[in-house]
Every structure is written in C-alpha cells, then in structure tokens.
Amino acid sequence: MAPRVTIKTVAQAAGVSPSTVSNAYNKPDQLSAAVRERILAKAAELGYAGPDAAARALRSGKAGAVGVLFTDKLSYAFSDPYAVGFLAGLAEVAEEFTTSLLLMPISSVDIESGTNAVRQAAIDTAAIFCVDHGHPALEMLKNRGIPMVSTQRGHDLADGWVAIDELDSAAAMGEHLARLGHRDVVVLVDSHQATSRQPIELDLDQVGCDDCELRIAGLRKTMPDARLRIVSGGHNAFGSGLAAAGWVLDSQDRPTAIAGLSDVQALGAMEAMKTRGLIPGRDLTVTGFDDIPAAETAGLTTIRQPIKDKGRAVGRLLLDPNATERHLTMPTELVVRASSGPAPRN
C-alpha cells in the first residue's frame, strides 16, 4: 500500500514549510503567485487534495456552516415556495460571509433521531425555521453553546428572532372575511401526516403548530360570531389542500369560505373547486397566507409577508457582527384579489 500523502509530504517535496503549504490553500494572498502555483502543482503530482476540512475545523473551532432546522421532510426545502424563498434570502447572506448552509430536517415524531443529528452536526450557528417551542433539539443546541435565531417570536432558547405578528396578520384576514359576511369558515392546517391520508377535522389543541394556532386565534379575534372548523389533509403541500378542500366541498355541510393557513394549501383548495365547476370568489371564498409568486397568478387573496427578506434578516443576525437588534418584527399586508367575495345568500 502506498504511503499516505500529507501536508508534510508536499512541503518536503516542494522545499517549503508545512505552514507555507497550508497558506497556499487557506491564505493565498500571503504567497507569491509563482510559489503558490509551484506548491499546488507538486500537490497535484503527489495526489494531495488539500488540508483535511474536519481537522481544520477542529483546530479553528469553526465549521463554516449554518444549520437550518425544520420539522418536515428534506424535500420540503426544495418544493415549498415559502421555504425556497426563505432559504434564498438566507443563502445570500451566507455567501457574503463565505459560509455554507446545512439543511437539517428534524422529526417531530422521532424526537431522538433529530436530537442526535443536532448533537453531531458540524455547525457554528443555527436558523430555527418552523420548529415549535419545546423541541428537545433546541435544548441540545443551547447546551452546545450554538447561537440560534428563530423565525418565531418569543423562542425562549433562541438568541434572537425574525418573525411576523402571526395573530394580528390573521386578524386582518378575519376582518376581511367578516366584512364580506362570512360566518362559516373552514380553516386548512398542515400536519405531520402524509398527504395521502384521509382528511380529518381537528380541535384546536390537536393542531400542534405554534404559528397555526396563532393564525387561528387571529381569525377568531375578528370573527367572534363565526363557526370555524379546522381541517387537515396532511403536511403543508398543494395536495393536502386539494384533498382537504375536496372532502369539505363534497360534504353536505359546505362552508362559505375556506381559509388556508398557507398559500400552497389555498391553491390546492382552488383546484378542488375548479374540478367541481365552482368559481372562487363567487361560489365560495378562498384565502391563503404568505403571498408566494403563484398566489398573484391565481388571483388568491392572501396575507403578504416578506419571505426572502426574512431569510436575509436571519442570516444577518447569525453572521453579521454589526447586526445588534436581536428581535425583528417584519411587516405584513392583506392583499385582496378575486378569490374572495361576499358570502353567498342561502
């Protein structure tokens, strides 16, 4: 077996010190172009790929990565428009500080595996994205001394947060629906169940999502006389909204409005209406939350929040030493489009 090529091997062959070889990879500005090219050429000749990243991180105490924690499947980060927008904003700031992102889906069911993943992760800081209060993984981060910034207000273990006022934002939507005369509303929520399962009606204490509970409370705040029913068709996805709304529309107890707690579920509800020959805003009102790009195209009434800016702000709090404000409340706006209209008269 051929002897292992190390930084010392390259240094001896190139006639320089090991620290000079290290500088050729990590601090190229400290060497002349000619010396660096000679070292890299000799390293390539010997089959040396460069300093070991894990060993370098161990010596420096820095991993060069931000962990992004969320309680959903890994595919959620690439398929959900809200998650994509948030991560794009966070990535912009990470690039500015030459830092990478480590996506860390942690289960809300298999708690032990998520906690173990956090225990072993090579990260310097953590963005807590859609992880409810009380998850043991957050306690693990705190015990490791890893700074955290959450996308939820009042996360007691986090070192800061960037969020919206969930309750007041939803209250604005409730006020809009009440003004249109709606008194019977189905609220579509996500769960940690597969979309393929049978939609179910939930009590508030079964929702299990802090932000969802606040949005429901906001609707109730400005619709105190309305009947609000909570229905879930699975995790946060178009298919869940399609399944849940279809189940509701096919029942004999049809509401006058469907309020999706995310745009993707509301868009699924609009598709369920379309397949049944119903027109949103005329036959039944549909509203969403977030204002993802597809919402405008579909004419969806929704609550707009600055998704990408939220990601940027989280990145600043985690990486920029000049970011001193630790608690940021981002603005929201009710955007009224064609999917909402007066409650039909019986």
Secondary structure, 3 states (H helix, E strand, C coil): CCCCCCHHHHHHHHCCCHHHHHHHHHCHHHCCHHHHHHHHHHHHHHCCCCCCHHHHHHHHCCCCEEEEEECCCCCHHHHCHHHHHHHHHHHHHHHHCCCEEEEEECCCCCHHHHHHHHHHCCCCEEEECCCCCCCHHHHHHHHHCCCEEECCCCCCCCCEEEEECHHHHHHHHHHHHHHCCCCEEEEEECCCCCCCCCCEEECHHHCCCHHHHHHHHHHHHHCCCCEEEEEECCCCCHHHHHHHHHHHHCCCCCCCEEEECCHHHHHHHHHHHHHCCCCECCCEEEECCECCHHHHHHCCEEEECCHHHHHHHHHHHHHCCCCCCCEEEECCEEECCCCCCCCCCC
